[in-house]
Amino acid sequence: MKLLKLPDILFILLLLLGVSSIKAQTLIRGKVTNTKKEPLSDASIILKNTPTGINTDSAGGFSLPISVKGKQVLRISSVGYITKEIDINPQDSVLYVDIVLKEEGKMLGEVVVSAGSFEATDKAKGASLTPMDAVTVAGNGGDIANALRSLPGAQQIGEQEGLFVRGGTSAETKQFIDGALLPNPNYASVPGVPQPARVNPFLFKGILFSTGGYSAIYGDALSSALILESVDLPDKSSASLHIFPQDVGAGLQELDSKKKSSYGVDVHYGNLQFYNSLVPQKPRFFHGPEYLESDANFRIKTSKTGMLKFYTNYGYNNTGMRNPDIDSTNLLSSFQTKDQNIYANLSYRDYLSAHWKIDAVVAYNYDKNTITNKLENQQFQQVFIPAYPYNEKNSIINTESNFAQVRAVITRTFAHNQAIRFGAENFYTNTNYTYNDTTTTLTGNTTAAFAEGDVYLTKNIAAKIGVRAEHSSLLDKTVLAPRISVAYRFADGGQINAAYGVFYQQPDITYLVQNGTPGFAQATHYIINYQKKANNRLLRIEAYYKQYNSLVTTNPAVNDNGKGYARGVELFFRDKRTFKDLDYWITYTYLDTKRMYLDYPSEIHPDFSTPHTVWVVAKKFFPNINLSANMSYSLATGRPYYDMQTGINGKTFISDHGTTNMYNDMNLSFAYLFTMFKKWKEKDFSGIGFGMNNVFGTKQVFGYNYSYNGLNKVPVVPPATRSYYIGLFMTFGIDRRDDFINNNL
């Protein structure tokens, strides 16, 4: 199969951007809702007796450019609702119309293909999970990925950042912003200490958390895709400020008077040295953890339907710590990481005509990470011992990488919510990996082409069918990944979803630089679920089976002989109706998984998995005292741990193993809201936030580290038994009090 090369993709992208300059003379804009004022997504808007038409977005909105003049008839229809026709008289201007559709008796509601996915936008109602809602899950630290651990399929991992989904590692879950891959969503890893996210959660208006079976327009993720959609123009100009002992920051968003463009900047600085002096930590931090983050954005309405968005982020991290050396009684192990990261994302979308739409994005990421390991005495002086394993405890690892992506997706919409989308993308990577004085350089391109269709077979059966082809010049291999999802909706609003898909992912750079020839890792997903959403309640039950092939193994050399499986059942129930001003959800995850990968001698339960996980999340707003209270409680059975030793034949074997104690964690957070400057013309929204993680002081154990000879066994525990925060936050220009009242934060 001959795939598009980068110059071809760039040419097509420029051509399409040029075509998009041809505009209709009149724009019809509006919103479609039902009698309950709920937005109707994917409703059909057609100019009668013409082929001109469009479907509404997830918030029920639409923008339809037309070129005809004089009196016309607009026909609006949606599955389960009575079709409506309205008279319009388009002129050379913008025409606004709002349409309310009545439900049709004995008709079915909209069918949404959703096997393996949790979807939300900032306009979503009922039992949806919004981005701002997600970041207020108690204990998440403002990280969307951490908040999503409270959803089914995710494992409770306390010693490392990222999402571990359905038997997969955190590297098997990828994050995307406006269609572009975010290569380094968190700061550089520190052993035993989860690192915060780089991006501001308030950047996003939509989340699609796919725990499996995700769309063919995304790739290079074996287990899961976290797809984030950034906001367009803000509603108003605003400024923000927050002051916490761990972090201080300020930002602004400026909207022009014509509401056609905006820009924003944001700066955060965090240094935990003061906090660590108040709350002692187990690692002895000799620097930081220190974080500097700044981001900027601008957004421009290029036309009546076009939007150009730019986002850039700079992050710096310097963390140094010491722990007792596990192989000796009086030496110390010193670890320090210094990391710089720059990310930029330029996206564009527009309607080429009434039925054709383009989404295009260009992204770039630069990352430089230096890790220094030292063996030291009690006076913090570096010590060199020639005998193994001490001779490997002094090292400098420098990784410098450049990443670039270009991507274009074309969508052709049809009547009755049907659509075809197709496109291509190219990933460029250049990595210099230096271990002490030895440098390895890897450069490669991955080119992908994809196509996908939304098909409505009947009023209660829908399907999403797609295929994705990828070629890696670094691996010199090409793969083809088919994917299909089907949904059937019952008369009572319940729905059954099923999905099948093949997914591929390239191995990490640390394995490619070693002697060996690993190829694409593969996972095949089988998913079925039942869900029902009504009256601000959502019930979802899902079962799945996942088969792994060609996983990376290092026993005794780097190869792709690994394999495994993951299967399970998950339950999710959310209720925002039963109790006034109370929003809560309950999650249960059952996971049975084994895999042979890295140095595992056979298929065993991976040390990041546990069979049973339960989450309870509750949020309540007390309007009389302007207090928001959030609680999260998680319970998980113990995780397996192993001591891997190397035999005389060079292969590993398990010399010791066991299961950790049950994980038990209660987190609380509060926000007291008030108006600080009442005389200001603009609204202001201020508050005092405070909270505590692990309220009960449970002694959490995530696993064990072993000495070289296996005689010393040290538990992996959190840096501190409990963590706390308190601080002031202020937003000027926007009053978000209603968001708390309506449980939208």
C-alpha positions in Angstrom: 0.0 0.0 0.0 1.4 3.4 -1.0 0.7 5.9 1.7 0.8 9.7 1.5 4.1 11.3 2.2 4.6 14.5 4.3 5.0 16.9 1.2 1.8 15.4 -0.3 -0.1 16.0 2.9 1.1 19.5 3.2 0.1 20.2 -0.4 -3.4 18.8 0.2 -3.7 20.8 3.4 -2.8 24.1 1.7 -5.1 23.3 -1.2 -8.0 22.7 1.1 -7.3 25.9 3.1 -7.3 27.8 -0.2 -10.6 26.3 -1.2 -12.1 27.3 2.1 -11.9 31.0 1.2 -15.0 30.5 -1.1 -17.9 31.6 1.1 -21.6 31.7 0.9 -23.3 35.1 1.1 -25.7 34.4 4.0 -25.1 32.5 7.2 -28.0 30.9 9.1 -27.1 30.3 12.7 -29.1 28.9 15.6 -29.8 26.1 18.1 -32.1 23.1 18.1 -33.6 22.0 21.5 -36.5 19.9 22.7 -39.4 21.0 24.9 -37.2 20.4 28.0 -34.7 22.9 26.6 -32.2 20.1 26.1 -29.9 20.5 23.1 -30.4 18.0 20.2 -27.1 17.0 18.7 -26.9 15.7 15.1 -30.3 17.1 14.2 -30.7 17.6 10.4 -31.1 21.2 9.0 -32.0 21.2 5.3 -32.9 24.0 3.0 -36.1 22.5 1.4 -35.9 21.6 -2.3 -32.1 22.0 -2.3 -29.2 19.8 -1.4 -28.0 22.3 1.1 -27.9 21.1 4.7 -26.0 20.5 7.9 -26.2 18.6 11.2 -26.2 20.3 14.6 -23.1 19.9 16.9 -23.1 18.4 20.4 -24.6 21.5 21.9 -27.4 21.7 19.4 -25.9 24.6 17.5 -25.4 25.0 13.7 -24.1 27.4 11.2 -25.4 26.9 7.6 -24.0 29.1 4.8 -26.3 29.5 1.8 -26.2 31.5 -1.4 -29.9 31.7 -2.4 -32.0 34.8 -1.9 -35.7 35.4 -1.2 -38.2 33.4 0.8 -37.1 29.9 1.6 -38.2 27.0 3.9 -35.9 25.4 6.4 -36.6 21.8 7.4 -35.5 20.5 10.8 -35.7 16.9 11.8 -34.3 14.6 14.4 -34.9 10.9 15.2 -37.7 10.6 17.8 -39.0 14.2 17.2 -41.7 15.7 14.9 -40.2 17.3 11.8 -40.6 21.1 11.7 -40.5 23.6 8.8 -40.0 27.3 9.2 -40.1 30.2 6.7 -36.9 32.3 6.3 -35.9 35.2 4.2 -32.1 35.2 3.8 -30.2 38.4 3.1 -26.5 39.3 2.8 -26.1 39.0 6.6 -26.3 36.6 9.5 -29.8 35.1 10.3 -30.4 33.7 13.8 -33.1 31.1 14.4 -33.9 28.9 17.4 -35.9 25.8 16.9 -37.8 23.7 19.4 -38.8 20.2 18.4 -41.6 18.2 20.0 -41.2 14.5 20.8 -43.0 12.1 18.5 -45.1 9.5 20.3 -43.8 5.9 20.2 -40.6 7.0 18.4 -37.1 6.2 19.6 -34.5 8.7 20.7 -31.2 9.4 19.1 -28.8 6.4 18.7 -25.2 7.2 19.8 -22.4 4.7 19.1 -20.5 4.7 22.4 -18.9 1.4 23.1 -15.9 2.0 25.4 -16.2 5.8 25.5 -17.3 8.5 28.0 -18.0 11.7 26.1 -18.7 15.1 27.5 -18.6 18.8 26.5 -19.0 22.0 28.5 -22.5 22.2 27.1 -23.5 18.7 28.2 -26.4 18.2 30.5 -27.7 15.4 32.8 -25.3 12.7 33.7 -22.4 13.8 31.5 -18.9 14.4 32.8 -17.6 17.8 31.9 -13.9 18.9 32.0 -14.5 21.4 34.8 -16.6 18.8 36.6 -13.8 16.3 36.3 -11.0 18.5 37.8 -13.0 19.0 41.0 -12.9 15.3 41.8 -11.4 15.4 45.3 -7.7 14.4 45.3 -7.0 14.8 41.6 -4.6 17.8 41.9 -6.1 19.6 38.9 -5.1 16.8 36.5 -7.8 15.6 34.2 -6.1 12.2 33.8 -6.1 11.7 37.6 -9.8 12.7 37.8 -10.6 10.1 35.1 -9.2 7.4 37.3 -12.6 7.5 39.1 -14.2 6.2 35.9 -14.5 2.5 35.1 -11.5 0.7 33.5 -8.8 2.8 35.2 -6.5 1.4 37.8 -5.6 3.2 41.0 -1.9 3.8 40.7 -0.4 6.0 43.4 3.3 6.0 42.6 3.2 7.1 39.0 1.4 9.6 36.8 -0.8 8.7 33.8 -3.8 6.5 33.1 -3.5 2.7 33.4 -6.5 1.4 31.6 -7.7 -2.2 31.3 -4.5 -4.1 31.9 -2.4 -1.5 29.9 0.5 0.6 31.1 0.3 4.4 31.2 2.4 4.5 27.9 -0.5 2.7 26.2 -2.9 5.6 26.9 -2.3 8.7 24.7 -3.7 12.2 24.9 -4.7 14.4 22.0 -5.5 18.1 21.8 -7.7 19.1 18.8 -6.6 16.0 17.0 -2.9 16.4 17.6 -0.9 14.0 19.8 0.4 15.5 23.1 3.7 13.5 23.5 4.5 14.5 27.1 1.3 15.3 29.0 3.0 15.2 32.4 6.3 16.5 33.8 9.3 14.1 33.6 8.9 11.0 35.8 10.4 10.8 39.3 10.6 7.4 41.0 7.7 6.9 43.4 6.4 10.5 43.0 3.5 11.1 40.6 4.2 14.2 38.4 1.6 16.9 37.6 0.1 17.6 34.2 1.6 20.3 32.0 -1.6 21.7 30.5 -4.2 23.9 32.1 -7.5 21.9 32.5 -9.6 25.0 31.9 -8.3 25.0 28.3 -10.7 22.3 27.3 -14.5 22.3 26.6 -14.8 18.7 25.6 -13.5 15.3 26.8 -13.7 11.9 25.1 -12.3 9.3 27.4 -12.1 6.1 25.3 -11.2 3.0 27.4 -11.1 0.9 24.2 -12.5 0.7 20.7 -11.8 4.3 19.8 -12.1 5.9 16.4 -10.0 5.0 13.4 -8.9 8.6 13.0 -6.6 8.2 16.1 -3.8 5.7 16.5 -0.5 4.6 18.3 -2.3 3.7 21.6 -2.9 0.1 22.6 -5.3 0.6 25.4 -7.0 4.0 25.6 -7.3 7.5 24.0 -8.0 10.7 26.0 -9.2 13.1 23.3 -9.4 16.8 24.4 -11.2 19.6 22.5 -10.0 23.1 23.3 -12.4 26.0 23.8 -13.2 28.4 20.9 -13.7 32.1 21.8 -14.3 32.8 25.5 -17.7 34.2 26.5 -16.1 37.3 28.1 -12.7 38.8 28.9 -11.4 37.6 32.3 -8.4 37.5 34.5 -7.4 34.9 37.2 -5.1 34.7 40.2 -4.3 31.9 42.6 -2.0 31.8 45.6 -1.3 28.4 47.3 1.8 27.4 49.4 2.7 24.9 46.6 1.9 27.1 43.6 1.1 30.7 42.5 -0.2 31.8 39.2 -2.0 34.4 37.1 -3.6 34.6 33.8 -5.9 36.5 31.5 -8.2 36.0 28.5 -9.0 39.0 26.4 -12.0 39.0 24.0 -12.1 41.7 21.3 -15.2 44.0 21.2 -16.5 42.4 18.0 -16.1 38.9 19.5 -14.1 37.6 16.6 -10.8 37.0 18.2 -9.2 36.5 21.6 -5.8 36.0 23.2 -4.6 34.7 26.5 -1.6 34.1 28.7 -1.1 32.1 31.9 1.9 31.7 34.2 2.4 29.3 37.1 5.3 28.7 39.4 5.5 26.0 42.0 8.2 25.0 44.5 7.4 22.5 47.2 10.4 23.1 49.5 8.3 25.3 51.9 5.5 22.8 51.9 7.9 19.9 52.4 9.3 21.6 55.5 5.8 21.7 57.0 4.8 18.2 55.9 7.9 15.9 56.0 8.4 13.7 53.0 10.1 10.3 52.9 12.5 11.1 50.1 14.9 13.8 51.2 14.4 16.5 48.5 17.5 18.5 48.0 15.9 20.6 45.3 12.3 21.4 44.7 10.2 19.8 43.4 10.2 23.0 41.3 7.9 23.7 38.4 7.5 26.6 36.0 4.7 26.6 33.5 3.6 29.3 31.0 1.2 29.1 28.2 -0.3 31.4 25.6 -3.1 31.2 23.1 -4.9 33.1 20.4 -8.2 32.3 18.6 -9.5 34.0 15.4 -12.8 33.6 13.6 -11.5 33.5 10.1 -15.0 33.6 8.6 -18.6 33.1 9.6 -17.9 29.4 10.1 -14.1 29.2 10.3 -11.9 29.1 13.5 -8.1 29.3 13.8 -6.7 28.4 17.2 -3.1 28.5 18.5 -1.9 27.1 21.8 1.7 26.9 23.1 3.1 25.7 26.4 6.5 25.9 28.1 7.3 23.8 31.1 10.4 23.5 33.3 11.0 21.0 36.1 13.9 20.5 38.5 13.6 17.8 41.1 16.3 16.3 43.2 16.0 13.7 46.0 17.9 11.2 48.1 16.9 7.8 49.4 18.9 5.2 51.3 20.7 2.9 48.9 18.9 -0.4 48.8 22.1 -2.5 48.3 24.1 -1.0 51.3 23.6 0.1 54.9 25.4 3.5 54.9 25.2 4.9 51.3 22.6 7.0 49.6 21.1 7.0 46.1 20.8 10.5 44.6 18.3 11.2 41.8 17.8 14.5 39.9 15.9 15.3 36.8 15.9 18.6 34.9 13.4 18.9 32.1 12.4 21.5 29.6 9.4 21.1 27.3 7.9 23.2 24.6 4.6 22.3 22.9 2.7 24.2 20.2 -0.6 23.4 18.4 -2.1 25.3 15.5 -5.6 24.1 14.5 -8.1 25.2 11.8 -11.6 24.1 11.0 -14.2 25.4 8.6 -17.1 24.4 6.3 -16.0 24.2 2.7 -19.6 24.1 1.7 -22.9 23.1 3.3 -21.9 19.4 3.5 -18.1 19.5 3.5 -16.0 20.3 6.6 -12.2 20.4 7.2 -10.3 19.9 10.4 -6.6 20.5 10.2 -3.8 20.8 12.8 0.0 21.2 12.9 1.8 20.5 16.2 5.4 20.6 17.4 7.0 19.4 20.7 10.6 19.8 22.0 11.7 18.0 25.1 15.1 17.9 26.8 15.4 15.8 30.0 18.6 15.2 31.9 18.6 12.5 34.7 21.6 12.3 37.0 22.0 9.3 39.3 24.7 9.3 42.0 25.9 6.9 44.7 26.8 9.1 47.7 28.1 8.8 51.3 26.5 10.4 54.3 28.3 13.6 53.6 26.6 13.7 50.1 29.9 13.1 48.3 29.8 11.0 45.2 31.2 7.5 45.6 32.5 5.2 42.9 32.6 1.4 43.5 33.7 -0.8 40.6 31.8 -3.9 41.7 28.3 -4.7 40.4 25.6 -3.4 41.0 27.3 -0.2 42.4 29.2 0.5 39.2 25.8 1.2 37.5 24.6 3.7 40.1 26.5 6.6 38.7 25.1 7.7 35.4 23.9 10.7 33.3 21.0 10.0 30.9 20.2 12.8 28.5 17.2 12.6 26.1 16.6 15.3 23.6 13.6 14.9 21.3 11.8 16.8 18.5 8.3 15.8 17.5 6.1 17.3 14.7 2.7 16.3 13.3 0.6 17.5 10.4 -3.0 16.2 10.0 -6.1 16.9 7.9 -9.5 15.4 8.2 -12.3 16.0 5.7 -16.0 15.3 6.7 -18.9 14.9 4.3 -22.3 14.9 6.0 -25.5 13.5 4.7 -29.1 13.5 5.8 -30.2 11.5 8.9 -27.0 12.1 10.8 -24.8 10.1 8.4 -21.3 11.1 7.6 -18.0 10.0 6.0 -14.7 11.3 7.2 -11.3 10.6 5.8 -7.8 12.0 6.1 -4.1 11.5 6.6 -1.4 12.5 9.0 2.4 12.3 9.4 4.4 12.1 12.6 8.1 13.1 12.6 10.4 12.1 15.4 14.0 12.9 16.1 15.6 11.6 19.3 19.1 11.8 20.7 19.5 9.4 23.6 22.8 9.7 25.5 23.8 7.3 28.3 26.9 8.6 29.9 29.2 9.2 26.9 27.3 7.0 24.4 24.8 8.7 22.1 22.2 7.1 19.8 20.2 9.1 17.3 16.9 7.8 15.9 14.9 9.7 13.2 11.7 8.5 11.6 8.4 9.2 10.0 5.1 7.5 10.7 2.5 8.1 8.0 -1.2 7.2 8.4 -4.3 7.3 6.3 -7.8 6.6 7.6 -11.4 6.6 6.7 -14.6 6.2 8.8 -18.3 6.3 8.2 -21.3 7.0 10.5 -24.1 4.8 9.2 -27.7 4.8 10.4 -29.2 1.5 9.2 -32.6 2.1 10.7 -34.1 4.5 13.2 -32.7 2.4 16.1 -29.5 0.9 14.6 -26.4 2.9 14.0 -22.8 1.9 13.1 -19.4 3.5 12.9 -17.1 1.6 10.5 -13.5 2.6 9.9 -10.0 1.5 8.9 -6.6 2.9 9.6 -3.3 2.2 7.8 0.1 3.1 9.3 3.7 2.9 8.0 6.7 3.4 10.2 10.0 4.2 8.5 11.8 3.6 11.8 10.4 0.0 12.0 10.1 -0.4 8.2 6.7 -1.9 8.7 3.1 -1.3 7.6 0.0 -2.3 9.5 -3.7 -2.1 8.8 -6.2 -1.6 11.6 -10.0 -2.2 11.0 -12.5 -0.9 13.5 -16.3 -1.2 13.8 -18.9 -0.2 16.4 -22.6 -0.9 16.4 -25.5 0.5 18.5 -29.1 -0.7 19.0 -31.5 1.5 20.9 -34.6 0.2 22.7 -38.0 1.9 23.0 -37.4 2.8 26.6 -34.2 4.7 25.8 -31.8 2.0 26.8 -29.0 1.1 24.3 -26.7 -1.8 23.6 -23.3 -1.0 22.0 -20.7 -3.4 20.6 -17.2 -2.7 19.2 -14.3 -4.5 17.6 -11.0 -3.1 16.7 -7.3 -3.7 16.1 -4.8 -1.2 17.5 -1.1 -0.8 17.1 1.7 1.1 18.9 5.4 1.6 18.4 7.8 0.7 21.2 9.3 3.3 23.4 12.7 4.9 22.5 14.5 3.2 25.4 13.9 -0.2 23.7 14.7 0.9 20.2 18.2 2.2 21.1 19.1 -1.3 22.5 20.1 -4.2 20.4 17.0 -5.7 19.1 14.3 -5.3 16.4 10.9 -4.9 18.1 8.0 -4.1 15.8 4.5 -2.7 16.3 2.8 -4.0 19.5 -0.8 -5.1 18.8 -4.0 -5.2 20.8 -7.4 -6.5 19.6 -10.5 -5.2 21.4 -13.9 -6.8 21.8 -16.4 -4.7 23.7 -20.2 -4.8 24.6 -22.2 -2.6 26.9 -25.6 -1.6 27.9 -26.4 2.0 29.0 -29.4 4.0 29.8 -29.5 7.8 30.4 -32.6 9.5 31.6 -33.8 12.1 34.1 -30.2 13.1 35.0 -29.2 9.5 35.8 -26.8 7.3 33.9 -26.4 3.5 34.2 -23.7 1.8 32.2 -22.5 -1.8 32.3 -19.7 -2.9 30.0 -17.7 -6.2 29.4 -14.6 -6.5 27.2 -11.8 -8.8 26.1 -8.5 -7.6 24.9 -5.8 -9.8 23.3 -2.1 -8.6 23.2 0.5 -9.6 20.7 4.1 -8.6 19.9 4.7 -6.8 23.2 8.3 -5.8 24.0 10.3 -8.3 25.9 13.8 -7.9 27.4 14.4 -11.4 28.6 17.2 -12.1 27.7 17.4 -9.5 24.8 15.0 -6.8 23.4 12.4 -8.4 21.1 8.7 -8.5 20.5 7.8 -11.9 21.7 5.4 -10.7 24.4 1.7 -11.5 24.6 -1.1 -11.3 27.0 -4.8 -10.7 27.6 -7.2 -8.5 29.6 -10.8 -9.1 30.3 -13.3 -7.6 32.7 -16.7 -6.1 33.6 -17.3 -2.5 34.6 -20.2 -0.7 36.2 -20.9 3.0 36.3 -23.9 4.8 37.9 -24.3 8.5 38.1 -27.2 10.4 39.8 -27.8 14.1 39.8 -31.5 14.0 40.4 -32.4 12.1 43.6 -30.9 14.5 46.1 -31.1 18.3 45.8 -27.7 19.9 44.9 -26.0 16.6 45.2 -24.1 14.9 42.3 -22.6 11.5 42.9 -21.4 8.5 41.0 -20.3 4.9 41.8 -17.8 2.9 39.8 -16.9 -0.7 40.0 -14.1 -2.3 37.9 -13.3 -6.0 37.6 -10.1 -6.9 35.8 -8.4 -10.2 35.0 -5.2 -9.7 33.1 -1.9 -11.4 32.4 1.0 -10.6 30.2 4.5 -11.6 29.3 6.5 -8.4 28.5 9.8 -6.8 29.5 11.6 -9.1 31.9 8.6 -11.2 32.9 9.6 -14.9 32.5 6.0 -16.0 31.6 2.5 -14.6 31.5 1.8 -13.3 34.9 -0.5 -10.6 36.5 1.3 -7.3 35.9 2.3 -5.4 39.0 0.2 -2.4 38.1 -3.1 -4.3 38.0 -5.6 -5.4 40.6 -8.8 -7.4 40.1 -11.3 -5.2 42.0 -11.6 -1.4 42.2 -14.4 0.7 43.6 -14.9 4.5 43.5 -17.5 6.7 45.1 -17.5 10.4 44.1 -19.9 13.0 45.7 -20.2 16.7 45.2 -22.6 19.0 47.0 -23.1 22.8 46.9 -24.6 24.6 49.9 -26.0 27.8 48.3 -26.9 29.4 51.6 -23.3 29.5 52.7 -21.7 29.5 49.3 -19.7 26.3 50.1 -18.8 23.5 47.7 -17.9 20.2 49.2 -16.4 17.3 47.3 -15.5 13.8 48.4 -13.9 10.8 46.7 -13.4 7.4 48.2 -11.5 4.6 46.4 -11.1 1.0 47.5 -8.9 -1.5 45.6 -7.6 -5.0 46.3 -3.9 -5.5 46.6 -1.5 -5.5 43.6 1.0 -8.3 42.9 4.7 -7.7 43.3 7.7 -9.7 42.2 11.5 -9.9 42.7 13.0 -10.7 39.3 16.4 -12.3 39.5 18.7 -13.3 36.6 19.8 -16.9 36.3 23.1 -18.2 34.9 21.5 -18.7 31.5 20.8 -14.9 31.3 17.0 -15.4 31.8 15.0 -14.0 34.7 13.1 -16.0 37.2 10.8 -15.0 40.1 12.6 -15.4 43.5 9.9 -13.8 45.6 6.3 -12.6 45.1 3.2 -11.5 47.0 0.3 -9.1 47.0 0.2 -5.7 48.7 -2.4 -4.7 51.3 -5.8 -3.4 50.2 -5.8 0.2 48.9 -8.1 2.5 50.9 -8.3 6.2 50.3 -10.6 9.0 51.3 -10.1 12.5 49.9 -12.0 15.7 50.8 -11.9 19.2 49.2 -13.9 22.4 49.9 -14.3 25.8 48.3 -15.8 28.8 50.0 -17.0 31.3 47.4 -17.4 35.0 47.8 -17.2 38.3 45.9 -14.1 40.3 46.8 -14.8 43.6 44.8 -18.5 44.2 44.8 -18.1 47.7 43.3 -16.5 46.5 40.2 -18.6 46.7 37.0 -17.3 43.3 35.9 -18.3 40.3 38.0 -15.7 38.6 40.1 -15.5 35.1 41.4 -13.3 34.4 44.4 -12.8 31.6 46.8 -10.8 29.9 49.4 -9.9 26.3 48.5 -8.8 23.7 51.0 -8.6 20.0 51.2 -6.9 16.8 52.5 -6.0 13.6 50.8 -6.0 10.2 52.6 -8.1 11.5 55.5 -7.9 8.2 57.4 -4.1 8.1 57.2 -4.2 4.6 55.7 -0.7 3.1 55.2 -0.6 2.7 51.4 1.8 0.2 49.8 2.1 0.2 46.0 4.7 -2.6 45.7 8.3 -3.4 46.8 11.8 -2.7 45.6 14.5 -5.4 46.1 18.2 -5.3 46.5 20.5 -7.0 44.0 20.8 -10.1 46.1 17.1 -10.1 47.0 17.7 -9.9 50.8 16.6 -6.3 51.3 12.9 -5.6 50.6 11.7 -2.0 50.8 8.0 -1.0 50.3 7.0 1.6 47.8 4.9 4.1 49.7 3.6 7.7 49.2 6.0 10.5 50.0 3.8 11.4 53.0 0.9 9.7 54.7 -1.4 12.7 54.0 -1.3 15.7 51.8 -3.0 19.1 52.3 -3.7 22.3 50.4 -5.2 25.7 51.2 -5.1 28.8 49.2 -6.9 31.7 47.5 -8.2 31.8 43.9 -9.8 34.7 42.1 -11.4 35.1 38.6 -12.4 38.6 37.4 -14.8 39.1 34.5 -16.7 35.8 34.9 -18.9 34.7 37.9 -18.8 30.9 38.0 -21.1 30.6 41.0 -23.9 29.1 38.8 -21.4 26.4 37.7 -21.1 25.2 41.3 -24.8 25.4 41.9 -25.5 23.3 38.8 -22.7 20.9 39.5 -21.0 21.9 36.3 -17.7 22.5 37.9 
